[in-house]
């Protein structure tokens, strides 16, 4: 995760929020940093992975960049 609680983007993305990459976007919320890194590396080749550490960050990320697939949302959403 980047500074300020923003989700880490694994694949290349377009800065313009109105455009999306060709890859489907997955939002992965997990409080385990090792698992976030593992899933990001595992899926990063085929998907644009947003990996966040908690439910609040997941909700903020989903509102900012709606994912194609939200996965493992934690309490606090």
C-alpha positions in Angstrom: 0.0 0.0 0.0 1.3 3.5 -0.8 1.6 6.2 1.8 -1.7 7.8 2.8 -3.7 4.5 2.8 -4.2 4.5 -1.0 -4.2 1.1 -2.6 -1.1 -0.2 -4.3 -1.5 -0.6 -8.1 0.4 -3.6 -9.3 0.0 -3.2 -13.1 0.5 -0.1 -15.1 -2.5 2.1 -14.9 -3.7 5.2 -16.7 -3.6 8.4 -14.5 -6.9 9.6 -15.9 -9.6 8.2 -13.6 -12.0 8.2 -16.4 -10.0 5.6 -18.4 -9.2 2.0 -17.3 -6.5 -0.4 -18.3 -7.3 -3.3 -20.5 -6.9 -5.6 -17.5 -9.9 -6.4 -15.3 -9.5 -4.8 -11.8 -9.6 -6.7 -8.6 -9.9 -5.1 -5.2 -8.2 -7.3 -2.5 -8.6 -6.4 1.1 -6.5 -8.3 3.6 -4.9 -7.2 6.9 -2.0 -9.6 6.3 0.7 -7.7 4.3 2.4 -10.9 3.2 -0.9 -12.1 1.7 -1.5 -8.8 -0.1 1.9 -9.0 -1.6 1.5 -12.6 -2.6 -1.9 -12.1 -4.2 -0.6 -9.0 -6.0 2.4 -10.9 -7.5 0.2 -13.9 -8.3 -2.5 -12.0 -10.1 -0.7 -8.9 -11.3 0.2 -10.3 -14.7 -3.5 -10.8 -15.7 -5.3 -8.3 -13.5 -5.0 -4.7 -12.2 -4.8 -5.5 -8.5 -5.7 -2.9 -5.8 -4.4 -4.4 -2.5 -5.6 -2.6 0.7 -5.2 -3.4 4.4 -8.6 -2.8 5.8 -12.3 -2.4 5.1 -12.2 1.4 5.2 -9.4 1.5 2.6 -11.3 -1.0 0.5 -14.4 1.2 0.6 -12.4 4.3 -0.4 -10.7 2.4 -3.2 -13.9 1.0 -4.5 -15.5 4.5 -4.6 -12.4 6.0 -6.3 -11.9 3.2 -8.8 -14.8 0.7 -8.9 -13.3 -2.8 -9.3 -14.6 -5.5 -11.6 -14.2 -7.9 -8.7 -14.1 -6.9 -5.0 -12.7 -9.8 -3.0 -12.3 -10.5 0.7 -13.8 -7.3 2.1 -13.2 -7.0 5.8 -15.3 -5.7 8.6 -15.6 -1.9 8.8 -17.1 -1.5 5.4 
